[in-house]
Amino acid sequence: MHAGKIDIPCAELSLFLLSIAFKTLLFPLYKSTDFEVHRNWLAITHSLPVSQWYFEATSEWTLDYPPLFAYMERIFAFFASYADPGMLDIKSLDYSSWATVVYQRSTVLLSDGMLFIAVSSLLRRHISEPRKRLAALSLVAFNPGLIVVDNIHFQYNGAVFALLIFSIRLFQSNCITVGSCVFLGSILLKHINLYVAPVMACAALCWVSSGTSVSDKVGRFSRLAASSLCIVLAILWPFLNATQLTQMLSRMFPFGRGLCHAYWAPNVWALYSALDVFLSKVLGSSSSTGASMTTGLVGEGAGTALLPSVSPKVTVALTLLALLPACRQALRTGSENLLSLVSRAALASFLFGYHVHEKAILMATLPALINSAVTNDSGWMMWQRSLCLVAHISLFPLLPGTTLWLFQTALTVGFAALGRPKQHVSLVWTVCQYACALVLAMDVLLPIFLPHLPFLPLMARSSICSVALLMLWLQAECQTIV
């Protein structure tokens, strides 16, 4: 292989092109409001100076991602002018010409390409057998969660996860300084990667503390700190004043949106809210806040009816506490088992975080999926596949309509069958399968027998998936705490 040349065998390239062809067929399908969100961001970054990006509010879909993502949108906007200049008009709200659809969908395919290259690079370090590596890549290229969230619903998680995987690959190659810079870039692309920042920081500190002498340790820390500071300053430079930073952070961390997202991500707070709704019904509470929870509304008014309200500070404290086992292990082992640690950290953050989106579960499933391909531990392999199965089932509400529901069901069942280990069928896997079957049954039965409670199927799905994910997290932590 020539220096600087990316070595992707023909079989892997064919797999990628096949996945691109399949995803191209999905272009005409349903697209969520996120499609308009990103179209509006194209218009903002194209039409306005950088100083106004985080102040523009013509549309309700204001820019609320970090600057590196805004720069990416600016690059996409440059080429968008050749596809359809109409999409770059800030006042053209809900603009979705066919040229706009094709162009924006195609940019997601570029994001998929970044992820494919990153995963291929990491797998080459661990898997020498081409067929096994190809099978692992196929689980990423045709991942139901990514297809639903990115290629149909519409997001760019492929690019976000690509930088995360690249950083892990660099950590495993002992390139900690460069890997840290890449990881910081992933946070400044989409701040969801803050979920796993404590674990990555602990892994970097482990490398610093492994220096052979005090001067070596000081040198390592200095290089790490200086390079990290440089990358952050370089990306944030146009926004380095009090007004810009305050406005940007207020957009990125809108704590007034409420404890739960409208779709009730399956975490501890979904169970907490479901318990509150149940108690309010049993005790006959007529609280308007409790009623809002049963309709999926969000915001400051969407609180609890009977149980105490949960503040962002409480969720942050619980999240940090839940991260301690993974951080402790990262401090001891560094980049060893980093994929597993990142997956556990992302799952802990998902379970206890404030106003978590259901799509954030992909932060836990993708590293888990890749780790299941490189590990020889059948128990952990089953755990990771169980996590992926429950997570994909929890994403079903993102696709409305019976046809898309059937499509996603078939895709997830096929993925579960392809990814299932041939041995060591654990109790966890069995429980998760029954839980997912129960969710699918309730999706069909509840609207028939209880049509006057339209939010009940989603509440039931979130609650069941929450229990399964909480069980998986507890199992992982109990097996690693010593």
N, C-alpha and C positions, 0 to 999 in steps of 0.2 A: 504493500500500500504506500503510495507517495505521501510525503509529508503534507498535511493540510487538506488532504482529500478525504471525503467521507466515504467509508467503505460500507456500502449496503448491497448485499448479494442480490442477485436477480429475483430469488424467491421472495425476499423481504420487500423488494421494490414492487413486485407483482401484487403482493398482499396489500400494500399501501394503495396502489392504483385501483385495485378492486374495491377497497373500502371507499375511496373517493367516488368511484362510479356509483356505488350504492347510495352514498350520501347525496349525490347530485340528484338522484331520483326523488329525494325528499324535499327538494326546493319548493314545490307548490303546496306543501302541507301547511297546517296551522302554524302560525307564528304569534308569539305572545306580545305584550306591550314592550318587552325588552327590545324587540326589533325597532320600534319607534324611538325608544330610549337611545339606542346606539346611532340611529339615523340623525337624531337631534344633536348628538355629540359630534358627529361628523360636521354638521352645519356650524356648530359653535366654534370648533377648533379651526375650521376653514375661514369663517367670516369675521372673527373677532381677534383682537390682539390677546396675547397670553394673559395680560393683566385683568381681562374681563371674563375669562373662562369660568371661574367659579362664582361670578356674580350674575351671569346671564340667567334670566328666569322667565323668558317668554313662554316656554313650555313648562308644564309641571314636572317633566323629566329632566331635571337639572343635572349638571355634571357632578357626580359624587364619588368618583374613583380617583386614585392618586395620579400625580402628574405623568408618570411613565405611561400609563394607559392613555392619558390625554394625548401624549406625543404620538402614540401608535395610531390613535384615531386621526390625528393630523396627517400622518403619512397616508392612511387609507383615503382621507378626504382629497388629497392631491390627485390620486388616480380616479376617484369617484367622479370628478368633473368630466372625465372622458366617457363615462358610462351614462350618466344622466345628471346634468347640472342642477336639475330641480330638487334633488335630494339634499342639496347644500344650502337651501334657503331656510333660514331660521323660522320664518313665518309659515312655511309649508308643513303645518302640523299633520301628522298621520299620513304623510306622503309615502306611497308604496307602489310605485310603478313596477312593471315586471323587470325592467332593467335594474331598478333599485334592489329588488328582491334577489335577482341573480348576483349582482355585485356584492351585496352584503353577505349573502350565503357563501359566496366564494372566498371572502376574506376569512370566514370561519374555517374553511378547508385549509388555508395557509396555517392557521392556528393548529389544526390537527396534524399537519406536517411537522411542525416544530415538536409536538409531543411525541410523534412516532420516532423521530430521530433521537430525541432524548432517551426514550425508553430503550430503543435499540442499542444505543451506546452503553447504557447501564447493564443491560442483559448480557452484552458481550463480555463484560467483566466477570460474570458469574456462571454463564451457561456456554459451554463449548460445543454441545451437540446442536447442529443447525435445526433439526426437526423440533426439538424441545423449545428452542428459542423462537421459532416461527409460531409454534402453538401459543406461547406466552404473548407474543406480539399480536396475534389474532384476537386475544381477549381484550386488548387495549384498542385495537383498530375498530372492532365491532362492539365496543363496550356499550351496553344499553343505557347506562346512566349518562354517559357523555353524548350519545346520539340524541337522547331525549332533551337534555338540557342545552346542548350547544347547537346541534344540527336541526332541531325542530323548534324547541322553545326559543332559542337564540341567545347564546352567550359565547364568550371566548375563553372558557376554562382550559382549553388545550394549551394555549400560550402561557397561561398562569402556571399550570402544572408542569409545563416543559421546563421553565426556569427552576422550579422546585426540584425536579428530577435531575436536571443538570448540576445543581448545587450539591445534591446528595452524591452524585457520581464523582464530583470533584473532592468531596470530603473523603470518600472511600479510596481515592487515589492519593490521599494525604496532601492535597492542594487546598488546605484549609482557608488560606487568605483569599484566593480567587473564588473558592466556593462560597465564602461568606459574602463577598461582593455580589455574586450572582443571586444568592438568597435575598439579600437586601433589595436587589433589583426586582425580585418576584413580589416582595412586599409593596414596593413602590409602583408595581404594575396593578396589583389588586391586594388590598390590605387584609383579605381573608387569610393570607399566609401568616399573619400575626398569631393565628391559632397555634402554630408549631414553632414560633420564634424562641420560646424558652428552651425547648429541647435542642434546637440547632445551636443556640448560644452556649448551652452546657457542653455540647459536643466540641465546640470550638475551644472552650475553657479547658477541657480535658487535654486537648492537643497542646495548649499553652503550658499546662502544668506538667506535661511529660518531657519538657526540656531537660537536657542533661546537666545544666547548671543554672545558677541564678541569672547570669547574664544572658544565657540562651532563652530562658523563660521571659525575661524582660524584652528581649529582641523580638520574640514571637508575638508577645502582646502588643508591642509598639507597632509592628507591621500590620497586625490585624486591626488595631484601632485606627491607624492612619489611613489604611486603604478603605475601611468601612466609612470613615468620615468623608473621604474624598468622593466616594460614589454617591453618598447621600447629598452632599453639597452640590455636586454636579447636576443631579436630577432636580433638586429643589431650588436651584439658584434663582429662577425667575420669580419665585414665591417667598423669598427670604426677607420678608418684612412683616411686621406685626399684623397689619390689616389683611394681607393675603393669607398668611398662615392661619389666622383665626377663622377666616371665611372658609378656607379649604378644609380645616379640621371639623368645622361645624357641619359641612356637607358630608364628610366621610363618616362621622360618628353622630348620627341624629338620635340621641337617646330619648327623644320625645315620642318615638314610634310605638312604644309599648313593649311588654315582656315577650309576647308571642307574635310571630308573623301571621298574616292572614290565613296561610295554609297550615298553620300549626305544625311546624317542624317536629318530628317525633323525638322529643327529648324530655328531660325531667319536668320542664315547665309546661309541657303539654299534659302530662299526667297531673300536675298541680292544678292546672286550669280545669281539666276534666273533673277532678275531685270537687273543685269549687262549684262547678255547674251542677254536679250531682247533689251536693249538699244544699245548694240554693233551691233545687227542685223539691227535694225531700222536706226541707224546712219551710218551703213556701215563700222564699225571698223574692221580692219584686224589684230588686236593684237593677237600674238601667245599665250599670257597668257589667253586671253578670250577664244580662241579655246580649250585650255587645260581643261578649266572648263567644257566645253560641252561634253567632253569625259570621265569625271570622274577621270582624272589624279590628283595625289596629289604631294606635294613637294613644295619647295621654288619657283619653276617656275610657279606653278599653281595659279596665282593671278587673280585679276580682270582686265577687259579690260578698262573700263571707270570710274567706281566708285572708290573712294579711297580705298586703301588696308587697311585691318583691322589687327592690330598687336595683339599678345597674351595679352599685357598689357590692351588693350581696352576691350577684352573679359572678362578678369579677373575682371576689374572694373565694367562692366555691370552685371556680374554674382553676385558679392558681393552685388550690389545694388538691384538686383532682390531677393536676399535671405533675405534682411532686414525685410520684414513683418513676415516671418516665424520665424526668429531669435527673433524678438521682442516678438512674442507670446510665444515662448519657454522660454524666460526670465521671463515672467509673470506666465505661467502655468506649467512649468517644464515638467514632463513626461505625463501630461494629454494631450490627443489627439496627442501623439508623432508619431503614425503611419501616421496620416494625415499630420503633419508638415514635416516628413521625405519625404513623397511622393511629397509634394509641393516644398520642397528644391531640390529634385532630378530633378523634372520637370524644375524648373528655371535654374539649372545648365546645363541641357540638351539643353535648348533653347538658352542659351547665351554662352556656353562653346566653347573653341578652339579645333578644329579638333576632334569633338565628333563622336564616332562610333554609328551607328544606333542601335546597340545592347544595348547601355547604357540606352535606354528608359525603360528597365526592372527594373532599379533602382527606377523608379517612379511607375510603374504599380503593382509590387508585394506588397509593403506596402499599396497601394491604394486598391488593391483587398482584402487583409486581413482586412483592416479597414472597407470596405463595408460590410463585414460579421459581424462585431461586433457593427456597429453603428445602431442607430434607426432613423437617419435622412434620409428620403427618397430622399431629394434633393441631399445630399452629396453622397448617394449611387448611384444615377443616374450619377452624375459627375464622380465618380470613374469607373463605368462600361463603360462610354463613353470614358474615357481615355484609358482603356484597349483595347477597340475595335479598336480605331484609331492606337494605338501603334502596335497591332498585324498585322494590315494591312500594316503598314510601314515596317515590317520585311520581307515581301514576297520576295524582291529581293535576299535575302540570299539563297533561294532555286531555282536553275535553272531548267528549263524543265517544260513542261506542266503537267506531272503527279504529280510532287511535288507541283506545283502551285495549282492544283485541290485539293490535299490532305490538303494543308494548308488552302485553302479557306473553305473547309468543316469543318475542325477542328475549325477555328475561328468563323464561323457562328453557329456551335453547341455550342461553348463556350458562345457566345453572347446570344443565346436563353436560355441557362441554367442559366446564370448569370443575366438576365434582371429582374428587379423588376416588380411586377405585377401592381403597381400603380405609380402615379406621373411620367407619360411619359413627360419629359421636352422638351423644344425647343432644348436644347443642344444635347440631345440624338438623336432627329430627324435630326438635321443638320449633326451630325457625321455619322449617317447611310447613308444619301444621299452622303456625302463626300466619304465614303468608297465604295459605289456603283459606284460613278463616277470614282474612281481610278481603280476599277476592269474593268469597261467598257473601259477605256482608255488603259489599259494593252492589251486588245484584238484589239481595233480599230486602235490605232496609228501605230503599226508595219505594218498594212495592207495598210493604206492610206499615211503614211509618212515613208516608209522604209529607206529613205536616211538619216534619223535623228535617229539613233539607241539609242542615249542617252535621247531622248525626253520623252519616257514613264517614265523613272526613275526620270527625272527632274519634270515632271508633278506630279508624285506620291509624291515626297518630298515636292513640293510646296503646294499641297492640304492638305497633312497631317500636314505640318507646320502651315498652317492657322488654322486648327482644334485644334491642340495642343496649339497654342498661345491663341486662344479663351478660351480654358479650363483653361489655367493658369491665364488669366486675370479675368475670372469669379471667380476662387478660391480666388485670392488676393483681388478683390473688395468686396467680401462677408466677408472677415476677417479683412480688414483694418478699423480701427475705429478712 
